[in-house]
Amino acid sequence: MQTVDSLLIPSSLFPSITNIMSMASTTVFETTARAFGERSFGLSPDDERYRVLQVQAFILEHGLDTSIQVEFNTTCRGLRKGSSTIKDYSYYLQNICVFSGLIGDYQTSCLFDRELCPRNPLPAVPETIALYYRWKSGKKGEALVDKNNAPVKMVASGDVVQCTGDWKSPSPLAKARAAFLNIHILYDELRGEYEHSCPECCELNPTESNVSDRRGGQWRSCSRHANKPLLVPRGNAVHARVAADVYNRVKTELHSSHTVKGSLQLNPRQIRQLRECLLNSGSLYDQQTYTIILMGIKLFLRADELLSVKIEDFQMVYAVVHDKCVRSLAVKVQGKSDARPVLLKIWKDDENPEFCLIRLLFCYLKVTGIKEGYLFPPFASLKQSMKDNSHDGKYYTGIKYCSWLARMKAIIGSTFPNEDNHTPDGCIGTHTLRKTAYLFATWGVLRKWSSSTKTKPISDIMHAQILMSARHASVGHACSYVLDACTLHMLATEERDQELQSVSPWETIHLFQTNSAYQILVNSRANQMQSIAEQADWYFQNETPLPSGCPFIQYYQAACRVKPSTSLQGQLDDVLTRGGLPQVLEGELRKLIRSMVLDAGNKANLAAPLVQDSDPFLSPVQAGVKRSCPVRGLDNLDELRTLCSSLEKPNGCKKDLYAALLEIHRVFTTRQSSLGDGARRWARFRVRAFLIMKECIAECFNGNENEYFASLPSKLAVTKHHCTCVK
C-alpha cells in the first residue's frame, strides 16, 4: 500500500490536521442522506481534490493509458445501463473509491473511479477489499484493524478509522462483492485467478530509469514464470484468498445476527383504508401516493419500475376505447428480468371502482396536467409548477426510491398504528406492492373459481398467467410471493367484514403478441388519442362530462359513480346497502338468501316461458329470429315427447322441432338426476341431436338456419341424426 512520502505531491496540498479531524467527525461518518438504510459517504472538496491528484500521480508513475476509458454499462448477467442494479453497484463503487483514498490505497481508488480509470488498470488490492468489508459490517465506533490486528489509520491525519456499522444483513455485502466483481471482468487482464507481482521477476528487470540495460529489449523472468515475467499483479482481486476469506467470515456473522423478513403484504381491506385516508385528505400529495400504490398493485411492478414510468410508455394503439367508454389501457414496462420492454394491460374495474386504476389515472392527469415525461414527478416540483401556473406539463425527473420508501413507511405507520407489522420500522420495501398484487390476483382467481363450481379445480393456466404477468425470472421466485394467499382467502371468507376484503375477478395483464392485438383493436381506432393525457381529457368530455378546474375528489367521485346494476345480485347489494344493517346481520342475511336460492333451484318448476331476447339457454343462432311455434308451458318430458312425435313426422316443421329439442336440452341439463332411466335415455338422444344441429348451423351454414332446415330430409330420424355436410 503506497504512502504519501512515495509520491511527488507537494505537502502544501495536504489539508490541515484540524480540517481532517473536522471532516472525520462530520462529513465522513455522519449521515448526510439516507438510502437503503446506509449512510452516504463522501469527502470534503479539498480531500477529494487531493485524492484525485494522488490517483493521477499513480497513473503517471505506472504509465497507464488514459486515452480510452471503458464504460460500465453492462453486468455479467446482461443488465444494461439505467437498470436499478447498476445504480446500486455505482453506489458501492463510489463508496470503496473514497474509502481506499482515505487509507492511501490509490491503486484500488484508480480502478473504481469510473471517471479516471485508464484503459489498462491494475487490479484492486485484495487487502483493501477485505478492509472495506470489515469497515461497513463492524460495530459502529469500533477501530478498524487489518489481518495483523493493527489499527488502520487515515493517511492524512493519522487517526484510526472507525467502523460504520451500516451493514445489518448479508444483502449489501453480496451487492458490494458483485459490483467489484463486475468491474474486474471489464478488463481482460483482471479476469481469472488473482496473482501478486513476482519479487524475483521484478528484481531481474531494470527500473524505469535504467531501461537501456534490458537484454535484447525483452523483460527477464524467473524460473517460475519462464518467458512470462509477472511484474504487476493481475487477475480478479475479489477471488483472492484474503478477500474471499473475509467475505465468508463477514457473511456468516451477518447471517447469524440477522433475521430474514420479507416485504410487507397488504390485503384489500387495508388498501381500502389507505384509499379512504389518502383521498379524503384533500392533499394532492396523498392522492399521488394512492395512485402510485394502486398502479404498483395492478401491474405487479417493482418500486424502481413503478417510479420510472413515463407518459410516453402508455401505448394508446393497444387501448380499448368504445364510443363513450374507455375499457382498457396499455403501458410498456421493462424490469430487471425483462430482455425487452413488455406490454401490460390495465383493465377497467366496474365492480370495485375504488380499485379501478383507469379512473384514478385519468383524475390524476386531469388535475396535475402532466403531458410529458415522468408520470410521478417529485411532489415539490409538481406543486411549485402548479402553483406558478408556469409549467407546460413536462417533468423530466422522477421520485427517488429513498423518498418513496420514506413516504410508504410514514403512511402505513400512521394508518395502522396499532398493528405491529405496520410500524415505521417495519419491513416495507421494493416488493411490498408486488406481493400485494399477488394477493389480489390469487383472490381474484379464487373468486372466479368459487363463483362457478367448487368441484372444478383451478386451472393451471390461470396460475401460469399470474406468473407471466408478474414477469418472474423463475417459478421458484414466485413461491415467496404467493405464500399463503389461498389460506388467507379462506380466512377472509369466514370473517365478518368479508365485503371489505372483496376483489374483482382477476384478468391477465401481459400482452406479448402485439401484432395480433393491434389487428383485434381495429374498431377502437376512432376514439384512441395520441397520449394518455389527451385520453384523460376525452374521458371527462365524453364518459364523465365535467369542466376543467375541478378538484381531484370531484373528478374521482364522478368517475366512480357507476350505473346501477340490473342483475339480481346488484339489486340485492343496493337493498342491503340502503337498509343500513349491521355487518353481522348483513352477512347472515346473504348466507340465508344464498341457501334459499340454491334450495329453490333444486325444486323449481322448469316450465319458465322462453323469452326470445333474454333466455340464457337460447342458442346464439336463434337470436333475433321469431319462432313460428313457440314452445311454452312445458313442465315435463311427457308433453315434450308428444310434441316431438308430431314434429318428427314427414313435412313437420323443422324449426319447431329444433325449438322443442332446445327445451329438452334445458330440462335434461337441469333435471337429469330426477329422471327415470327410460326418460333419461330418450332425452339423451335428443340432446345429442340438438348439439349436432346447433354446431352444424354455426359452422356449416354460417348461422343461416333457413338454409340448414331446407337441407334436412322430410323424415328426420332424430336419434340417428348426424352432420352430413362436406367440409
C-alpha positions in Angstrom: 0.0 0.0 0.0 1.5 3.3 -1.1 2.3 6.1 1.4 2.2 9.8 0.9 6.0 10.1 1.0 6.4 7.9 -2.1 4.5 10.3 -4.3 5.7 13.6 -5.7 2.8 15.6 -4.3 3.6 19.0 -2.5 2.9 18.9 1.2 1.0 22.2 0.8 -1.9 20.3 -0.8 -2.4 18.4 2.4 -5.4 19.6 4.4 -4.7 20.6 7.9 -5.0 18.2 10.8 -7.8 20.3 12.2 -9.7 20.1 8.9 -9.2 16.4 8.7 -10.5 15.9 12.2 -13.5 18.0 11.5 -14.2 16.1 8.3 -13.9 12.8 10.1 -16.5 13.8 12.6 -18.9 15.4 10.2 -18.6 14.6 6.5 -17.3 11.1 6.6 -19.1 9.4 9.4 -22.3 11.4 9.9 -25.4 10.9 7.9 -26.0 13.4 5.1 -28.7 11.4 3.3 -30.2 8.0 3.8 -30.6 5.4 1.1 -31.4 1.7 1.6 -30.6 2.2 5.3 -26.9 3.0 4.6 -25.0 6.2 5.1 -23.9 8.1 2.1 -20.1 8.5 2.3 -18.0 11.2 0.8 -15.0 13.5 1.2 -14.8 17.2 1.6 -13.9 19.2 -1.6 -10.3 19.6 -0.5 -9.9 16.0 0.4 -11.5 14.9 -2.9 -9.1 17.1 -4.9 -6.2 15.6 -3.1 -7.4 12.1 -3.8 -7.7 12.9 -7.5 -4.2 14.3 -7.6 -2.8 11.1 -6.0 -4.7 8.9 -8.4 -3.4 10.9 -11.4 0.1 10.6 -10.0 -0.3 6.8 -9.7 -1.4 6.6 -13.3 1.7 8.6 -14.4 4.0 6.5 -12.3 2.9 3.2 -13.8 2.5 4.5 -17.4 -1.2 3.6 -17.7 -3.1 4.5 -20.8 -5.8 7.1 -20.2 -6.7 7.8 -23.9 -9.6 5.4 -23.7 -12.0 4.6 -20.8 -14.2 1.5 -20.6 -17.7 2.4 -19.6 -19.5 0.2 -17.1 -22.9 -0.2 -18.8 -23.5 -4.0 -18.7 -23.2 -6.5 -15.9 -22.2 -10.2 -16.3 -25.9 -11.0 -16.1 -26.7 -8.9 -19.1 -28.3 -5.9 -17.2 -27.8 -2.7 -19.0 -27.2 0.9 -18.1 -30.2 2.5 -16.4 -31.2 -0.6 -14.5 -31.6 -0.4 -10.8 -28.9 -3.0 -10.3 -26.3 -0.9 -12.0 -27.4 2.1 -9.9 -26.9 0.1 -6.8 -23.4 -1.1 -8.0 -22.4 2.5 -8.7 -23.1 3.4 -5.1 -20.7 0.7 -3.8 -18.0 1.7 -6.4 -18.1 5.3 -5.3 -18.0 4.2 -1.6 -14.9 2.0 -1.9 -13.2 4.5 -4.2 -13.4 7.1 -1.4 -12.5 4.6 1.3 -9.4 3.4 -0.5 -8.3 7.1 -0.9 -8.9 7.7 2.7 -6.4 5.0 3.8 -3.9 5.7 1.0 -4.6 2.9 -1.5 -4.7 4.8 -4.8 -4.3 1.6 -6.9 -7.8 0.5 -5.7 -9.1 4.0 -5.9 -7.9 4.3 -9.5 -9.8 1.2 -10.6 -13.1 2.1 -9.0 -13.0 5.8 -10.0 -15.0 5.4 -13.3 -14.0 8.9 -14.4 -10.3 8.5 -14.0 -9.8 4.8 -14.6 -7.4 4.1 -17.5 -7.8 1.5 -20.3 -5.4 -0.9 -18.6 -5.8 -0.5 -14.8 -4.2 -2.7 -12.2 -6.5 -4.9 -10.1 -7.7 -3.7 -6.7 -5.6 -4.6 -3.6 -7.3 -7.6 -2.0 -6.4 -6.4 1.5 -8.3 -3.1 0.8 -11.4 -5.0 -0.3 -11.2 -7.1 2.9 -10.9 -3.9 5.0 -13.9 -2.4 3.2 -16.0 -5.4 4.2 -15.0 -5.1 7.8 -15.4 -1.3 7.8 -19.0 -1.5 6.7 -20.0 -4.5 8.8 -18.2 -3.9 12.0 -19.8 -2.4 15.1 -20.2 1.3 14.8 -17.4 3.2 16.5 -15.0 0.2 16.8 -11.5 0.6 15.4 -10.9 -1.0 12.1 -7.9 -3.4 12.2 -6.1 -5.3 9.5 -5.3 -9.0 9.4 -2.4 -8.5 11.9 -4.8 -6.7 14.3 -3.0 -3.4 13.7 -5.3 -0.4 13.6 -5.9 1.1 10.1 -5.2 4.8 10.1 -6.2 7.7 7.8 -3.3 8.5 5.5 -3.6 12.3 6.1 -4.4 12.8 9.7 -3.1 9.6 11.2 -6.4 9.0 13.0 -7.7 5.4 13.4 -10.5 4.6 11.0 -13.7 3.6 12.8 -16.2 1.1 11.5 -19.6 2.5 10.3 -21.9 -0.5 11.2 -24.0 0.2 8.1 -24.5 -3.4 7.1 -27.0 -5.3 9.1 -27.8 -8.1 6.6 -25.9 -10.1 4.0 -27.7 -8.4 1.1 -25.4 -5.3 0.9 -22.4 -7.4 1.3 -23.4 -9.6 -1.7 -24.2 -6.5 -3.7 -20.8 -4.9 -3.0 -18.9 -8.1 -3.9 -20.9 -8.3 -7.2 -20.1 -4.7 -8.0 -16.4 -5.2 -7.5 -16.5 -8.5 -9.5 -18.2 -6.8 -12.5 -15.7 -4.0 -12.6 -12.8 -6.5 -12.8 -14.3 -8.6 -15.6 -14.5 -5.5 -17.8 -10.7 -5.9 -18.4 -9.0 -8.9 -19.9 -6.0 -8.7 -17.5 -8.2 -8.6 -14.5 -10.0 -11.8 -15.0 -9.2 -15.2 -13.6 -7.2 -16.1 -10.5 -5.5 -13.3 -8.7 -1.7 -13.2 -8.7 0.6 -10.8 -6.9 3.6 -9.4 -8.8 6.6 -11.8 -8.5 9.5 -10.3 -6.4 12.1 -12.3 -8.3 10.9 -11.1 -11.7 10.9 -7.5 -10.5 14.4 -7.9 -9.2 15.7 -9.3 -12.6 14.3 -6.4 -14.6 15.7 -2.9 -14.6 13.9 0.1 -13.2 12.3 2.7 -15.4 15.4 4.9 -15.0 17.6 2.2 -16.4 15.6 0.6 -19.2 18.6 0.5 -21.6 20.1 -2.4 -19.6 17.4 -4.8 -20.9 19.0 -7.6 -23.0 17.6 -7.7 -26.5 14.7 -5.4 -25.5 12.9 -8.2 -23.6 11.9 -8.5 -19.9 13.7 -11.1 -17.9 11.7 -13.8 -16.0 12.4 -16.1 -13.1 12.2 -19.9 -13.4 8.6 -20.0 -12.1 7.5 -17.6 -14.8 9.6 -18.7 -17.8 9.2 -16.2 -20.7 6.2 -14.6 -18.9 7.5 -12.4 -16.2 4.9 -11.3 -13.6 5.9 -7.7 -13.0 2.5 -6.3 -12.0 -0.4 -8.0 -10.2 -3.2 -9.5 -12.4 -6.5 -11.3 -12.1 -9.6 -10.7 -10.1 -8.9 -9.4 -6.6 -12.3 -10.4 -5.4 -11.3 -14.0 -5.8 -8.0 -13.5 -3.8 -7.9 -15.7 -0.7 -7.6 -12.8 1.7 -10.7 -11.1 0.3 -12.7 -14.3 -0.1 -11.9 -15.4 3.5 -13.1 -12.1 5.0 -16.2 -12.1 2.8 -17.2 -15.6 4.0 -16.5 -14.7 7.6 -18.5 -11.4 7.5 -21.3 -13.2 5.6 -21.5 -15.8 8.4 -21.6 -13.1 11.1 -24.3 -11.1 9.4 -26.4 -14.3 8.8 -26.2 -15.2 12.5 -27.3 -11.8 13.7 -29.9 -11.1 11.0 -33.5 -12.3 10.9 -34.9 -12.5 7.4 -38.2 -10.7 6.9 -40.0 -10.5 3.7 -41.6 -7.3 2.4 -45.0 -6.4 3.8 -48.1 -7.7 2.1 -51.4 -5.7 2.3 -54.9 -7.1 2.0 -57.9 -5.5 0.2 -59.3 -4.1 3.5 -56.1 -2.3 4.3 -55.9 -0.9 0.7 -59.4 0.4 1.2 -58.4 2.0 4.5 -55.4 3.6 2.8 -57.6 4.9 0.0 -60.1 6.5 2.5 -57.3 8.2 4.4 -55.3 9.4 1.3 -58.1 10.6 -1.0 -60.3 12.2 1.7 -57.4 14.3 3.0 -57.8 16.6 0.0 -54.0 16.7 -0.4 -52.6 16.2 -3.9 -49.5 14.6 -2.2 -51.7 11.9 -0.7 -53.7 11.5 -3.9 -50.5 11.0 -5.9 -49.4 8.4 -3.3 -52.6 6.3 -3.7 -52.2 6.5 -7.5 -48.7 5.1 -7.2 -49.8 2.3 -4.7 -52.7 1.2 -6.9 -50.6 1.2 -10.1 -48.0 -1.0 -8.4 -50.6 -3.5 -7.3 -52.5 -3.7 -10.6 -49.3 -4.2 -12.7 -47.0 -6.3 -10.3 -44.4 -3.5 -10.5 -41.2 -3.3 -8.5 -40.5 0.1 -6.9 -37.9 1.2 -9.4 -40.2 0.1 -12.4 -43.1 2.0 -10.9 -41.3 5.3 -10.3 -39.7 5.3 -13.7 -43.0 5.1 -15.7 -43.4 7.9 -18.2 -46.3 9.3 -20.2 -44.7 8.1 -23.3 -44.7 4.5 -22.0 -48.5 4.3 -22.5 -49.2 2.7 -25.8 -52.6 4.1 -26.8 -52.9 2.0 -30.0 -53.5 -1.0 -27.7 -56.2 0.7 -25.6 -59.8 -0.4 -25.9 -62.0 2.7 -26.3 -65.7 2.4 -27.2 -67.9 5.3 -28.2 -68.2 6.7 -24.7 -66.2 4.3 -22.6 -62.5 3.5 -22.0 -62.3 -0.2 -21.3 -58.5 -0.7 -21.0 -55.1 0.9 -21.4 -51.7 -0.5 -22.1 -48.3 0.5 -20.7 -44.8 -0.5 -21.6 -42.5 -1.7 -18.8 -39.0 -3.2 -18.7 -37.7 -4.6 -15.4 -34.5 -6.3 -14.4 -35.7 -9.7 -15.7 -37.1 -8.4 -19.0 -34.8 -8.8 -22.0 -37.1 -6.2 -23.8 -40.0 -4.0 -22.9 -43.2 -5.8 -22.0 -46.7 -4.5 -22.7 -49.1 -4.7 -19.7 -52.8 -4.1 -19.8 -54.9 -2.0 -17.4 -58.5 -3.2 -17.2 -61.4 -1.1 -16.1 -62.9 -2.3 -12.8 -66.7 -1.5 -12.6 -67.4 -4.0 -9.8 -65.0 -2.3 -7.4 -64.4 1.2 -8.8 -62.2 2.1 -5.8 -59.7 -0.3 -7.3 -60.1 0.9 -10.8 -56.7 2.3 -12.0 -58.1 3.8 -15.2 -60.4 6.1 -13.3 -57.7 7.1 -10.9 -55.1 7.8 -13.6 -57.5 10.0 -15.5 -58.3 12.0 -12.4 -54.7 12.4 -11.5 -53.7 13.5 -15.0 -56.6 15.9 -15.3 -55.7 17.7 -12.0 -51.9 17.7 -12.4 -51.8 18.5 -16.2 -48.9 16.2 -16.8 -48.4 15.7 -20.5 -44.8 14.6 -21.0 -42.0 12.9 -19.0 -42.3 11.1 -15.7 -45.8 10.1 -14.6 -44.8 10.6 -11.0 -42.5 13.6 -10.6 -41.3 14.8 -7.2 -44.1 16.4 -5.4 -42.2 19.6 -4.6 -41.6 20.3 -8.3 -45.1 19.3 -9.2 -46.7 21.6 -6.5 -44.4 24.5 -7.4 -45.2 24.2 -11.1 -48.9 24.0 -10.5 -48.8 27.0 -8.1 -46.9 29.2 -10.5 -49.0 28.2 -13.5 -45.8 28.2 -15.5 -45.4 24.6 -16.2 -46.1 23.1 -19.6 -46.9 19.6 -18.3 -43.3 18.3 -18.8 -41.4 16.7 -16.0 -38.0 15.1 -16.6 -37.2 13.9 -13.1 -38.9 11.2 -11.1 -39.4 10.4 -7.4 -36.3 8.9 -5.8 -36.6 5.5 -4.3 -35.5 6.6 -0.9 -38.2 9.3 -0.9 -40.8 6.9 -1.9 -39.7 4.4 0.7 -39.9 7.0 3.5 -43.3 8.1 2.2 -44.7 4.5 2.3 -43.3 3.9 5.8 -44.9 7.1 7.1 -48.3 6.5 5.5 -48.6 2.8 6.5 -47.3 3.6 10.0 -49.9 6.4 10.5 -52.8 4.4 9.0 -52.1 1.2 11.0 -50.6 2.5 14.3 -51.8 -0.4 16.4 -50.5 -3.2 14.2 -47.0 -4.5 14.9 -46.1 -5.3 11.4 -47.0 -1.9 10.1 -44.8 0.4 12.2 -42.5 2.8 10.5 -39.6 0.4 11.2 -41.5 -2.5 9.6 -40.3 -4.4 6.6 -41.6 -2.1 3.8 -39.5 -2.4 0.7 -39.4 -2.6 -3.1 -41.6 -5.7 -3.2 -44.4 -4.6 -0.9 -46.8 -3.6 -3.7 -45.7 -6.6 -5.8 -46.6 -9.0 -3.0 -49.9 -7.3 -2.6 -50.5 -7.7 -6.3 -50.0 -11.5 -5.9 -52.6 -11.5 -3.1 -55.1 -9.6 -5.3 -54.5 -11.8 -8.3 -54.8 -15.1 -6.3 -58.0 -13.9 -4.6 -59.4 -12.8 -7.9 -58.8 -16.2 -9.4 -60.3 -17.9 -6.4 -63.3 -15.6 -6.8 -63.8 -16.9 -10.4 -63.5 -20.5 -9.2 -65.9 -20.2 -6.3 -68.5 -18.4 -8.3 -68.6 -21.2 -10.9 -68.3 -24.5 -9.2 -66.1 -25.7 -6.4 -65.8 -29.2 -7.8 -63.8 -27.9 -10.7 -60.1 -27.4 -9.9 -58.5 -24.1 -10.6 -56.8 -24.2 -14.0 -53.0 -24.4 -14.1 -53.3 -21.9 -17.0 -54.5 -19.2 -14.6 -51.5 -19.9 -12.3 -49.3 -19.6 -15.3 -50.9 -16.3 -16.3 -50.2 -14.8 -12.9 -46.5 -15.8 -13.1 -46.2 -14.4 -16.7 -48.0 -11.2 -15.7 -45.6 -10.8 -12.7 -42.6 -11.4 -15.1 -40.5 -13.6 -12.8 -37.2 -15.0 -13.9 -38.1 -18.4 -12.4 -41.0 -20.1 -10.8 -39.1 -20.5 -7.6 -39.1 -16.7 -7.0 -42.9 -16.7 -7.3 -43.3 -19.1 -4.4 -42.0 -16.4 -2.0 -44.7 -14.0 -3.2 -47.7 -16.3 -3.3 -47.0 -17.6 0.2 -50.3 -18.5 1.9 -52.7 -16.4 -0.2 -55.1 -19.2 -0.6 -55.3 -19.8 3.2 -55.7 -16.0 3.8 -58.6 -16.1 1.3 -60.4 -18.8 3.3 -59.9 -16.7 6.4 -61.3 -13.6 4.7 -64.4 -15.5 3.6 -65.1 -16.5 7.2 -64.7 -13.0 8.6 -67.5 -10.6 9.3 -66.0 -7.9 7.1 -65.7 -10.1 4.1 -67.3 -7.4 1.9 -64.3 -5.1 2.7 -62.0 -8.0 1.6 -63.7 -8.5 -1.8 -61.8 -8.1 -5.1 -63.0 -8.3 -8.6 -62.3 -11.4 -10.7 -58.7 -11.2 -11.9 -57.8 -10.8 -15.6 -54.4 -11.5 -17.1 -52.5 -8.3 -18.0 -49.4 -9.3 -20.0 -49.5 -8.9 -23.8 -46.7 -10.5 -25.9 -48.4 -10.8 -29.3 -48.7 -7.1 -30.0 -49.3 -7.6 -33.8 -52.3 -9.7 -33.2 -53.6 -7.3 -30.6 -53.2 -4.4 -33.0 -55.4 -6.1 -35.6 -58.0 -7.0 -33.0 -58.4 -3.5 -31.8 -59.2 -2.0 -35.2 -62.6 -0.9 -34.1 -61.2 1.2 -31.3 -59.1 3.5 -33.5 -61.7 6.3 -33.8 -61.6 7.2 -30.2 -58.0 6.5 -29.4 -56.0 9.6 -28.5 -52.3 10.1 -29.1 -51.4 10.1 -25.4 -52.9 9.1 -22.1 -53.1 12.8 -21.2 -55.3 13.5 -24.2 -57.3 10.4 -23.4 -58.0 11.7 -19.9 -59.4 14.9 -21.4 -61.6 12.8 -23.8 -62.8 10.8 -20.8 -64.1 13.8 -18.9 -65.7 15.2 -22.1 -67.5 12.0 -23.1 -67.8 9.3 -20.5 -67.9 11.5 -17.4 -68.6 15.1 -18.6 -67.0 17.6 -16.2 -65.5 21.0 -16.8 -61.8 21.7 -16.3 -60.5 23.2 -13.0 -62.5 20.9 -10.6 -60.7 19.5 -7.6 -59.5 15.9 -7.6 -62.1 14.5 -5.3 -64.9 15.8 -7.5 -63.4 14.2 -10.6 -62.9 11.0 -8.7 -66.4 10.8 -7.2 -68.0 11.4 -10.7 -65.7 8.7 -12.2 -66.6 6.1 -9.6 -70.3 6.8 -9.9 -71.2 3.7 -12.0 -74.7 2.8 -13.4 -76.8 0.7 -11.1 -76.6 -3.0 -11.8 -79.7 -4.7 -13.2 -78.7 -8.1 -12.0 -80.4 -9.7 -9.0 -77.1 -9.7 -7.1 -76.7 -6.0 -7.8 -80.3 -5.3 -6.7 -79.7 -7.2 -3.5 -76.5 -5.2 -2.8 -78.3 -2.0 -3.3 -81.2 -3.0 -0.9 -78.8 -4.2 1.8 -76.7 -1.0 1.4 -79.7 1.2 1.8 -81.0 -0.8 4.7 -78.0 0.1 6.9 -77.9 -3.3 8.5 -75.0 -4.2 10.8 -72.3 -6.2 9.1 -73.1 -9.3 11.2 -76.8 -9.3 10.2 -75.9 -8.5 6.6 -73.5 -11.4 6.3 -76.0 -13.8 7.8 -78.8 -12.5 5.6 -76.6 -13.0 2.5 -75.9 -16.6 3.5 -79.6 -17.3 4.2 -80.6 -15.9 0.8 -77.9 -17.9 -1.0 -79.2 -21.1 0.7 -82.8 -20.3 -0.2 -81.8 -19.7 -3.8 -79.9 -23.0 -4.1 -82.8 -24.9 -2.5 -85.3 -23.2 -4.8 -83.2 -24.1 -7.8 -83.4 -27.8 -6.9 -87.1 -27.8 -6.5 -88.1 -25.2 -9.2 -90.7 -25.8 -11.8 -88.7 -25.8 -15.1 -91.7 -24.5 -17.0 -90.5 -20.9 -17.2 -91.6 -19.4 -20.5 -88.9 -18.9 -23.1 -88.3 -15.2 -23.9 -86.5 -14.7 -27.1 -84.2 -11.9 -26.2 -83.4 -12.8 -22.6 -83.4 -16.6 -22.4 -79.9 -17.7 -21.2 -80.4 -21.1 -22.7 -81.3 -19.8 -26.2 -78.9 -20.9 -29.0 -76.9 -18.0 -30.5 -78.2 -18.8 -34.0 -81.8 -18.3 -32.7 -81.1 -14.7 -31.7 -83.3 -12.2 -33.4 -85.4 -15.0 -35.2 -89.1 -15.2 -34.4 -90.4 -18.7 -33.7 -93.2 -19.9 -35.8 -94.5 -22.1 -33.0 -93.0 -21.1 -29.6 -92.8 -23.8 -27.0 -94.4 -22.5 -23.8 -95.7 -24.0 -20.6 -93.9 -27.4 -20.8 -93.2 -28.8 -17.4 -92.4 -32.5 -18.0 -91.0 -34.8 -20.6 -94.4 -36.4 -21.4 -95.6 -33.2 -23.2 -92.2 -32.8 -24.9 -92.3 -36.4 -26.1 -95.8 -35.9 -27.6 -94.7 -32.7 -29.3 -91.6 -34.3 -30.8 -93.6 -37.3 -32.1 -95.8 -34.9 -34.1 -92.9 -32.8 -35.3 -90.7 -35.8 -36.4 -93.4 -36.8 -38.9 -92.9 -36.1 -42.7 -93.5 -32.5 -43.6 -93.2 -31.5 -39.9 -91.8 -28.0 -39.1 -88.1 -28.4 -38.6 -87.8 -25.0 -36.8 -90.4 -26.1 -34.3 -88.6 -29.4 -33.8 -85.3 -27.6 -33.2 -87.1 -25.4 -30.6 -88.5 -28.4 -28.9 -85.1 -30.0 -28.8 -83.7 -26.9 -27.2 -86.3 -27.2 -24.4 -85.4 -30.9 -24.0 -81.8 -29.9 -23.6 -82.8 -27.4 -21.0 -84.8 -29.9 -19.0 -82.1 -32.6 -19.3 -79.3 -30.4 -18.1 -81.2 -29.3 -15.0 -83.2 -32.3 -14.1 -81.1 -35.2 -15.2 -80.7 -36.7 -11.7 -84.5 -36.8 -11.2 -85.4 -38.6 -14.5 -86.0 -42.3 -14.8 -83.8 -44.5 -16.9 -86.1 -44.6 -19.9 -86.8 -40.8 -19.9 -83.1 -40.1 -19.4 -82.1 -42.3 -22.4 -84.8 -40.7 -24.6 -83.7 -37.2 -23.6 -80.0 -38.0 -24.1 -80.6 -39.0 -27.7 -82.5 -35.7 -28.4 -79.9 -33.6 -26.6 -77.1 -35.2 -28.7 -79.1 -34.4 -31.9 -79.7 -30.8 -30.7 -76.0 -30.2 -30.1 -75.1 -31.6 -33.6 -77.8 -29.4 -35.2 -76.5 -26.4 -33.3 -72.9 -26.9 -34.3 -73.9 -27.6 -38.0 -75.9 -24.4 -38.2 -73.0 -22.4 -36.8 -70.1 -24.0 -38.7 -71.5 -25.4 -41.9 -74.2 -22.8 -42.7 -72.6 -19.7 -41.0 -75.6 -19.4 -38.7 -78.2 -19.4 -41.6 -81.0 -21.5 -40.1 -83.2 -21.3 -43.2 -80.6 -23.0 -45.4 -80.0 -25.6 -42.8 -83.6 -26.5 -42.3 -84.2 -26.6 -46.0 -81.4 -29.2 -46.4 -82.9 -31.6 -43.9 -84.8 -34.6 -45.3 -88.6 -34.7 -44.9 -88.3 -37.6 -42.4 -85.8 -36.7 -39.8 -84.5 -39.6 -37.6 -83.6 -37.6 -34.6 -82.0 -40.5 -32.7 -79.6 -41.1 -35.6 -79.1 -37.6 -36.7 -75.5 -36.5 -37.7 -73.9 -33.8 -39.7 -73.6 -34.9 -43.4 -72.1 -31.7 -44.7 -68.9 -31.9 -46.7 -66.3 -29.7 -45.0 
